[in-house]
């Protein structure tokens, strides 16, 4: 996941220069190869190379291009379009764990992964056929972090907020099965909690996008963060590890809220630049956020092992509070430091 976000800083300018088609084909081939090779892995370093390095590089291309190309076609409905686009990953996250639970028993590891690989190839083929750019290609932009962008306080605060969001989202998603196990719940709950998380994330990526186009992208993002932090601090922290019903409820609300963060943050970044520069700005913000993804699982895993599940949720709630403050400051800077409650931003 670190490579997926970090390499966006290279993919963004390439997208601005060459358009989506060539990049999508190369990303598709790399991702398909990573799944096929993953089926043959037997040692730890095999998994790191196939899924971590090759899979991460390929996902960086596919993800960055798929999101950036929306800015070519949508402006007034960009948040909704982004939510529908990113909802695909939530749908996969909900379906694939349940699918693998059946496939592993029936076909074993190797053929289960091959089935996933060919299913992914079918989705990628549709993407290659249907996705196309609108703006002229050939823009020569450097493949590097756009340091000049950080002269803008609004972008700096947004980058900090996205860092916090990615830290929490991928930490919770990766450690949720371990959290369930350390809390003393059943093995089935480890699978089903991920399905609930991703199913609600699908709704959270689409529905807030529709509302954001009506009431403002920063406004809806801010609302979702406030609701989520209240649920995490007031319900999940003290009661989440007590019974399955409460855990399902808080995971569902967290999934909905975090899905909205993921879909709206890139759209908010698009409000800070011209459309032709969106690939570069998107890559710059998510290059910063990638370090949150890199750090979250080692830090969260160590906390979970050495302390209690409640400490882990308290830690993530604190990080989310930092993200909330950063979004407030970014919105304030966008309004030229004149806070307006009813401004549609």
C-alpha positions in Angstrom: 0.0 0.0 0.0 2.9 2.3 0.6 4.1 1.8 -2.9 0.6 2.3 -4.3 0.4 5.8 -2.8 4.0 6.8 -2.9 4.5 6.0 -6.6 1.5 8.2 -7.5 4.0 11.1 -7.5 5.6 9.4 -10.5 2.4 8.2 -12.2 0.6 11.6 -11.9 2.9 13.5 -14.3 3.1 10.5 -16.6 -0.7 10.6 -16.8 -0.7 14.3 -17.6 1.8 13.6 -20.4 0.7 10.3 -21.9 -3.0 9.9 -20.9 -4.6 6.9 -19.4 -4.6 4.1 -22.0 -0.9 3.1 -22.1 -0.5 3.4 -18.3 -3.6 1.3 -17.6 -2.4 -1.5 -19.9 1.0 -1.7 -18.2 -0.6 -1.6 -14.7 -3.1 -4.3 -15.7 -0.4 -6.6 -16.9 1.7 -6.1 -13.8 -1.2 -6.6 -11.4 -2.3 -9.8 -13.2 1.2 -11.1 -13.1 1.5 -10.4 -9.4 -1.7 -12.5 -8.7 -0.5 -15.4 -10.8 2.9 -15.4 -9.2 1.3 -15.0 -5.8 -0.4 -18.4 -6.3 3.1 -20.0 -6.5 4.6 -18.3 -3.4 6.0 -20.5 -0.6 8.4 -18.2 1.2 8.1 -14.8 2.9 10.3 -13.0 0.5 8.2 -14.4 -2.4 5.1 -12.7 -1.0 7.0 -9.4 -0.5 8.2 -9.4 -4.1 5.0 -10.5 -5.8 2.3 -8.8 -3.7 4.4 -6.0 -2.0 6.7 -4.8 -4.8 5.1 -5.8 -8.1 1.5 -5.6 -6.8 2.2 -2.2 -5.2 3.8 -0.7 -8.3 1.0 -2.0 -10.5 -1.7 -0.8 -8.2 -0.1 2.7 -8.1 -0.5 2.9 -11.9 -4.1 1.6 -12.0 -5.3 3.6 -8.9 -3.8 6.9 -9.8 -4.9 6.8 -13.4 -8.4 5.7 -12.5 -9.0 8.5 -10.1 -7.1 11.3 -12.0 -9.0 10.7 -15.3 -12.3 11.6 -13.6 -11.1 15.2 -13.4 -11.1 15.3 -17.2 -14.8 14.5 -17.4 -16.5 15.7 -14.2 -16.6 19.0 -12.4 -20.1 19.6 -10.9 -20.6 15.9 -10.2 -17.0 15.0 -9.5 -17.5 13.9 -5.9 -20.2 11.4 -6.9 -18.2 10.1 -9.9 -15.2 9.6 -7.6 -17.3 7.8 -5.0 -18.7 5.4 -7.6 -15.2 4.8 -9.0 -13.6 4.1 -5.6 -16.7 2.1 -4.5 -15.2 -0.7 -6.7 -12.5 -1.4 -4.2 -15.0 -1.6 -1.4 -17.1 -4.1 -3.4 -14.0 -6.2 -3.9 -13.0 -6.0 -0.3 -16.5 -7.2 0.7 -16.8 -10.0 -1.9 -13.3 -11.5 -2.1 -12.8 -12.5 1.6 -16.1 -14.4 1.5 -15.2 -15.9 -1.9 -11.8 -17.0 -0.7 -13.2 -18.6 2.4 -15.1 -21.0 0.1 -12.5 -21.3 -2.6 -9.7 -22.3 -0.2 -11.6 -25.3 1.1 -12.7 -26.3 -2.4 -9.7 -25.7 -4.6 -6.8 -24.9 -2.3 -4.4 -22.0 -2.3 -3.0 -22.1 -5.8 -6.2 -22.3 -7.8 -8.1 -19.9 -5.5 -5.5 -17.2 -6.3 -5.7 -18.0 -10.0 -9.4 -17.6 -9.9 -9.0 -14.1 -8.3 -6.4 -13.3 -10.9 -8.6 -14.0 -13.9 -11.6 -12.2 -12.2 -9.3 -9.2 -11.8 -8.2 -9.5 -15.4 -11.8 -9.3 -16.6 -12.4 -6.1 -14.6 -9.1 -4.6 -15.8 -10.0 -5.4 -19.5 -13.3 -3.4 -19.1 -11.3 -0.5 -17.6 -8.8 -0.5 -20.4 -11.7 -0.5 -23.0 -13.9 2.1 -21.3 -11.5 4.6 -19.7 -10.1 7.4 -21.9 -8.8 10.9 -21.4 -10.3 14.1 -22.7 -7.6 16.8 -22.3 -4.6 16.9 -24.8 -1.6 14.9 -23.7 2.0 15.9 -24.0 2.3 18.1 -21.0 5.9 18.0 -19.9 5.9 18.0 -16.1 8.7 16.7 -13.8 8.2 13.4 -12.2 8.8 14.6 -8.6 7.1 16.1 -5.7 5.7 19.5 -6.5 7.4 21.4 -3.6 5.9 24.7 -4.9 2.4 23.3 -4.1 3.4 23.3 -0.4 3.5 27.1 -0.4 -0.3 26.9 -0.2 -1.4 26.4 3.5 -4.6 24.8 2.3 -2.7 22.0 0.5 -0.3 21.5 3.5 -3.2 21.1 5.9 -5.0 18.7 3.5 -1.9 16.6 3.1 -1.7 16.2 6.9 -5.4 15.3 7.0 -5.0 12.7 4.3 -1.9 11.3 6.1 -4.1 10.8 9.2 -7.0 9.3 7.2 -4.7 6.8 5.4 -3.0 5.9 8.7 -6.3 5.1 10.4 -8.1 3.4 7.4 -5.4 1.0 6.5 -4.4 0.4 10.0 -8.0 -0.5 11.0 -8.6 -2.6 7.9 -5.3 -4.6 8.3 -5.6 -5.1 12.0 -9.3 -5.6 12.3 -9.0 -9.5 12.2 -6.3 -9.3 14.8 -8.3 -6.9 16.9 -11.2 -9.4 16.8 -9.0 -12.2 17.9 -7.3 -10.3 20.7 -10.8 -9.3 21.9 -11.8 -12.9 22.3 -14.4 -13.2 19.5 -14.9 -16.1 17.1 -12.9 -16.8 13.9 -16.0 -16.3 11.8 -16.2 -12.7 13.1 -12.8 -12.0 11.6 -14.1 -12.7 8.1 -17.6 -11.1 8.5 -16.3 -7.9 10.2 -14.2 -7.2 7.1 -17.2 -7.8 4.9 -19.3 -5.4 7.0 -16.4 -2.8 6.9 -16.1 -2.9 3.2 -19.8 -3.1 2.4 -20.5 0.0 4.4 -17.4 1.6 2.9 -19.0 1.1 -0.5 -22.1 3.1 0.6 -19.8 5.6 2.3 -18.0 6.3 -1.0 -21.1 6.8 -3.1 -23.7 8.5 -1.0 -21.5 11.2 0.6 -20.3 12.0 -2.9 -23.8 12.8 -4.0 -24.3 15.0 -1.0 -20.9 16.7 -1.4 -21.8 17.9 -4.9 -24.8 19.6 -3.4 -23.5 21.0 -0.1 -19.7 21.2 -0.6 -16.9 18.6 -0.6 -15.0 20.0 2.4 -18.3 20.4 4.3 -19.4 16.8 3.9 -15.9 15.5 4.6 -15.8 17.5 7.8 -19.2 16.2 8.8 -18.1 12.6 8.2 -14.9 13.0 10.3 -16.8 14.5 13.2 -19.4 11.7 13.3 -16.8 9.0 13.0 -14.6 10.4 15.8 -17.6 10.6 18.1 -18.5 7.0 17.5 -14.9 5.8 17.9 -14.2 7.7 21.1 -17.6 7.3 22.7 -18.7 3.8 21.7 -15.9 1.8 20.0 -13.2 2.7 22.6 -15.2 1.7 25.8 -17.6 -0.9 24.5 -16.4 -2.3 21.1 -14.7 -5.3 22.6 -17.6 -6.3 24.8 -20.1 -8.0 22.4 -20.4 -8.8 18.8 -23.4 -6.6 18.1 -21.7 -3.5 19.3 -18.6 -4.3 17.3 -20.6 -4.9 14.1 -22.4 -1.5 14.7 -19.2 0.5 15.2 -17.4 -1.2 12.3 -20.3 -0.4 10.0 -20.3 3.3 11.0 -16.5 3.5 10.8 -16.7 1.8 7.3 -19.3 4.3 6.1 -17.3 7.3 7.4 -13.9 6.2 6.2 -15.3 5.3 2.8 -16.4 9.0 2.6 -12.9 10.2 3.6 -11.3 8.1 0.8 -13.6 9.3 -1.9 -13.8 12.9 -1.0 -10.2 13.7 -0.1 -9.0 13.5 -3.8 -11.9 15.6 -4.8 -11.0 18.2 -2.2 -7.4 18.2 -3.6 -8.9 18.9 -7.0 -10.4 22.1 -5.7 -6.9 23.4 -5.0 -5.5 23.3 -8.5 -6.4 23.6 -12.2 -7.7 20.4 -13.9 -4.6 20.0 -16.1 -2.4 19.8 -13.0 -4.6 17.5 -11.0 -2.5 14.4 -11.6 0.6 16.1 -10.1 -1.3 17.6 -7.2 -3.0 14.3 -6.4 0.4 12.5 -6.5 2.0 15.1 -4.2 -0.7 14.8 -1.5 -0.8 11.0 -1.5 3.0 10.8 -1.6 2.9 12.4 1.9 0.0 10.1 2.9 1.9 7.0 1.8 4.2 7.2 4.9 1.1 6.9 7.1 0.3 3.6 5.4 3.9 2.5 5.8 3.9 3.2 9.6 0.4 2.3 10.7 0.5 -1.5 10.8 3.8 -1.9 12.6 2.9 0.7 15.2 -0.7 -0.5 15.6 0.3 -4.1 15.7 2.9 -3.4 18.4 0.3 -1.6 20.4 -2.2 -4.4 20.0 0.4 -7.0 21.1 1.8 -5.1 24.0 -1.3 -3.3 25.4 -5.0 -3.9 24.9 -7.5 -3.5 22.0 -8.9 -0.4 23.7 -5.5 1.4 23.6 -5.3 0.8 19.9 -8.7 2.4 19.3 -7.8 5.3 21.6 -4.6 5.8 19.6 -6.5 5.9 16.3 -9.1 8.2 17.7 -6.3 10.7 18.6 -4.8 10.5 15.1 -8.3 11.2 13.7 -8.6 14.2 15.9 -5.4 15.6 14.3 -7.0 14.9 10.9 -10.1 16.7 11.9 -8.2 19.8 13.0 -6.2 19.8 9.7 -9.4 19.6 7.6 -10.9 22.5 9.5 -7.7 24.6 8.9 -7.6 23.6 5.2 -11.3 24.7 4.7 -10.5 27.9 6.6 -7.5 28.6 4.4 -9.6 27.9 1.3 -12.0 30.7 2.4 -9.0 33.0 2.7 -9.1 32.8 6.5 -12.6 34.0 6.7 -14.7 31.2 8.3 -18.2 30.9 6.8 -20.4 28.2 8.1 -22.7 28.2 5.1 -20.1 28.4 2.4 -20.4 25.6 -0.2 -16.8 24.5 -0.4 
